[in-house]
């Protein structure tokens, strides 16, 4: 491999993205709250499932499509954690998609990542055609090892290539932040197979949903993280809406004629996602495409939801002692939290910390899935010869 990586100049690009993070509404809710998947409109019936049982079912399904035990466990836990955090676009709804892609040979469920160093000194994680989730985890771990090396300057840049779906990026920037690193990840390069997002001013999908994520060591409530697709909504929400028979919020997708719509079927019939925040999302998506698809080379697993990813880690203790950084971060966050909430909101929240608190609540209450999505997962399990399907007794009816 003969790819050259650069990283430090990317920091300025990413910090502009932080301003586009939109404060999420705090949803306390009771056990009958069905706002977990607030981006899905018109879903009437939901089922409640214990998260541990859902993990075990996911692991068995993943093993049935060719994953080894370790890979199946890593991916299964990742998917269910996404549901716990209400990031249902990257949750167990993906199981059917992974199974179909494995049947078609679009990626290798048994592919395991390996670490390579190029002749010019760049570190590359080769996913061997397997899950991007395991490849990214390995990439961040390698970056942590590099910045902790006493001979290093405290900055590590790692490329991740030749892998499938990379999942929810906040897991990986959290991994880096917990090790004391400012962690930046972006990915792109699959526009030939995944022309999902219209450029600003355009009426046709041209780019993938190329994500960016940033994590920084936080206060007592954990790291501060942003993780977003550069489209108005992650593509997985459209898949979830189609499976659940739901519609989407306004201002997210256009049809094949460039006209706004909320029907996910219009997207499948030649429509496109809009860029997040207009020219800002378009610019970030384009930059990620250039980084993933040119700097890191050709995407090898493009049809299998693959992206090439760039990981940058900066040892924060090269700038400030851990305690001083913590005090400074907490001071800023306390100011933000004390901002009076606007209409329709109960509090101003810190990105990444809401998701963790919400996940802890759902570990007690159970995960809510649209009944139709749960039916598809059951069908998939039966088709794959999986027998540990949880018995779901509670069906929750939504008033939306």
N, C-alpha and C positions, 0 to 999 in steps of 0.2 A: 504494500500500500504506500502511496507516495503523495499524501495529502498534507497541505500545510494549514495549520490552525492559527488563528489570531483571536484575541478576546478582549483585551483591556479597553479598546475603543468602543466596545458595544455597551459599556455601562451607561453612557449618556443616553443611548437609545431607549434602554429599558425603563429608566426612571421617569421618562415622560409618560410611560404607559400607566404608571401608578395612579395618576390623576384621573384616569378614565374608569377606575374601579367604582362601581356604584354601590352605595350603602344598602345592605339588605334589610328588609323589614323583619323585626323580631317577631317570631311566631311562637308564643308560649303554648297555647292550645292544650286541650285535654286529650284523653285517649281516643276521642272520636274526631280529632283534627285530621283532615285529609288534605292539608296544604303542603304535604311533603313535596309533591311534584307540582309546584305552583305554576310551572310553565305549560302544563297540560290543561286544556280547557274541555269541559264537557264529559269528564270521566265520572260515572255514577257509582260504580261499585269497586271497592278496594278490599284486599285481604290483608290480614296482619300476620306476619311470620316472625318467629324468633330468629335473631340474626345468626346465632350459632348453628341452628339447623340449616339455615340458608347457606352458610359457609360450607358445611359438610356436603350438602347437595351439589353445590357449585364445584367443589373439589372432585367429586365422583364423576360429574359430567365432563369436566376437563380431562380427567384421566381416561375417560372413555373415548375421547377424540385423539388421544396419543400423547398427552403430557405425562411426564414422570411425576412422582409424588411431590417432590420439592417444588417444581414449577407449578403444578396444579394448586398447591397450598398457597404459594405466593400470589398467583393470579386470582384465585378464589377469594382470598381475604381482601385483596385490593378491590375487587368488584363490590363485595358486600360493604366494605368501608365507604365506598362511594355512595351507596344507598343510605347508609347511616348518616352521611353528611348532606343528604338531600341532593346529591349530584347524580340523579338517576340516569342521566344521559350516559354515564360511564359505569353503571352498575350491572346487575345481573341480566338486564335487557340485552347485553352484549353476548351472552352465552350462545344464543341461536346463531348470531352472526359469526362467531368464532367457529362453531361447528360446521357451518356451511362453507366457510373459507378453507377449513381444513380438508373437507371432502373434495373441494375443487383444487387442492394443492397450491393455494395462493400463499400459504406460509407453512412453516414446519412446527407443529406443537411441541416436538421434542428437541427443538434447537436450543442449545445452551450458549450463553455469551462467553467470549474469550477476549482477553486483553492483549492488544498488540501495540508496539511502538514503531513508528515509521523510521526510515533512514534519516530523516531530518529532525527526529525527536518528538514528533506529535504522538499523543496517546489516543488510541482508537479502540472502542469496544465494538467487536464484530458480533452481532446477534445471531449469526449462523441461521438466519431465516426464521428464528423463533419469535417469541413474544417480546415486544418492545418494553413491556413492564419489567421483565427480569433484566433486560439489557440496560435500561436506565438505572435501575437499582445498582447494578454492577458499576455503571459509569460514575455515579455519585460517590460510591464507596471508594473507587480508585482515586477520584479527586480529593477526597478526605485524606487518604493515605499520602498523597502528594503534598498537600499543604502542611501536613503534620511532620513531614520529613525535615529535620533540623537544617539541612542544607538548602531547603527551598526558600524562595522569596515570599511564600505565603499566597501565591496565586497559582491556580491549576486550571487548565483548559482541556476538556476531554470531548472527543467526538463519538457519537453512537450511530452506527450504520448497520444495514443489512438485517433489519428486524421488522416485526409487525406492529400492531397497535400498542402505543405507549401508555394508554390509559390516562388517568387523572394525575396531572403534573404536581399538584400540591403535595402529594406524598413524598416526592423526590426533593423538592426544595425544602420541605420540613426535615427530611433526613440530613441534608447539608446544614441547615440552620441549627439543628440540635447538636451538631458537631462544632458549632461556633463559627460557621462560614456564611458570609453573604453568598447566596446561591442563585444563579440566573440560568434559566433553561429556555431555549426556543427551538422550534423545529419546522421543517418544511421540505419541499422538493417533489411533491407527488401530484403536481397539477395535471399531468397527462391523464391519469386515471380518476382524479378527484377534483373536477372543476366544479366546486360547490359554491364559491363565494364570488359575487359580482364585484368588480373594482368600483370605487367611488365614481359615480357618473355613468356606470355601465349597466346594461340590461341583460347580461348573460354571465353565468358562472365561469370564472377563469382560474381561481385559486382554491387550494384546500383551506380548511379552517385554521391554519397554522397557529399553534398556541405559543404563548409566552407565560413564564412563571418566575416569580422572585420570592425568596424567603430570607428573612433576617432574624437573628436571635431576638426574642421579645422580652416580655416581663414575666411575672408569675403565672400568667395565663398561657404561656407558650409562645412560639415563634409567630411573627407577623408574615403573612403570605398573601400574594395575589397569584391567581392562576386563571387565565381566560383564553378562550378562542378569539381570534381576530375577526370572527363573524359575529353578527348580532346575537347568535345563539349557537351553542355547540351542535354539530351535526347529529349527535346521538339523540338529541331531543326530538328531532324529526322522526327518527326510527321509533322512538318510544311513542310518539303521538300516533303513528301509523298502526302500531301494534295495539294501542289502547283505544283506537277509534276516537281520538281526541283532536281538537283544533289547537292552533298556536296563537300566541299573542300577536297583536297588530305590530307592524313595523319590523318584522323579522325576515319574511320571505317575499319573493315576487314570483309570478308565474312566467311561462315561457314568452309572454309578450312584454315582460317588464312591468306588469301591473301588480300592485300590492294585493296580497291574499293571506288568509289565515289557514287555508286547507293544505295539510301536508301532502295530499295527493297532487296538488298543483306543482309542488316542488319536484316530486318524482316524475312528473310529466314534462320535464324540461325547464323547470323554474330554477331559482337560485336563492341562496341566503344573501342578505345584505351585510355590508361590513359594519363592524361595531363602531359607533361614534363617527360614522361617515369617513372622511379622509384620514382620521387617526388610525382607525382599525385597518383601513386599506393599506396605509403606509407600513404599519407594523407587520401585516400579513405578507406584503411584498418583500420586506426586508428578510423575514423568516424564510421565504421561498428562495431568495438569493443565497442566504447562508446555508440552508439545508441542501439545496439542489445544485449549487455551483461550488461553494467553498468546500463542502464535504463530499462532493461528487454525486454520481447517479444514485438514485434511490433504488435499491435492489428488490424490495418487497412492496412495490408501489400498489399493486392490485390488492394486497393483503393489509391495507390500511397502514402501510409503512411510511414513516418519515425519517429523515436524517436529523439528529438532534445535536445541538451544541450545549455543553454544560460548562459554566464558569463558576469557580469557587474562589472566594477571597477570605483568607484568615483574618477575622475582625480584630484579633488581638495584635496584629501588626500595626493597627491604628490606635486602639484603645484597650486598656485592660478590661476583662470581662465584666467586672463590677461596675466600672464607669459607664460602659455601654449600656448595661442593664438599667442604671439610674437614668441615663439620658432617654432611653427608649420609653421607660415608664412615665417620665415627665410629659413627653409628647402625647402618649396614648391617653393619659389621664385628662389632658386638655381636650382631646378629641371626644372622649367619652362624656365629658361634661357639657358638650354642646347641646342646647335645647333641641329636642326632636321636632322634625317637621310634621306637617299634617299626614296622617296615615301611618306614622311610625311611633313606636314606643320608646326607642332608644337609638342612639348612634353607636354602631358596633365597629369592632376592629376586624379587618379581613383575616380569615383563617381561624380566629378564635371562636366565632359564632358556630362554625361547622363542628369544631371539636365538642363544644357544649351540647349541640344538637345531637351529635352521635352518642354521647353518654346517655342522653334522655331516651333515645330509641333503643339502646341496649336493654333498657328496662321495659319499655312499652311495646317493642316490636316494630319491624319495618312494614310500612304500608306499600303494597304494590297494586296497580290496577288489576282487576280480576282477569281481564283478557290477557295481560302479559303473564300472569301466573299460570293461566291455562296453557299458554304456549311453552313455558318452561317445563311444565308437567309432561306435555306431549313430547318434547325433546328428550327428557329423561327416559321416558318409556321407550322411545325409538332407540336410545343408546344402551338399553338394558340396565339402566340405573334403577335401583329399587328403594333407596332411602329417601323417598319423597315425603316431606313433612305433611301431616294431616292438619289442615287449616280449618278451624271451626268458626272463626269470627269473620264475617263479611260486613264492612262498614259502608254505609250509603252516604254519598256526598250530597250536599245541598247546592253545590255550584252549578 
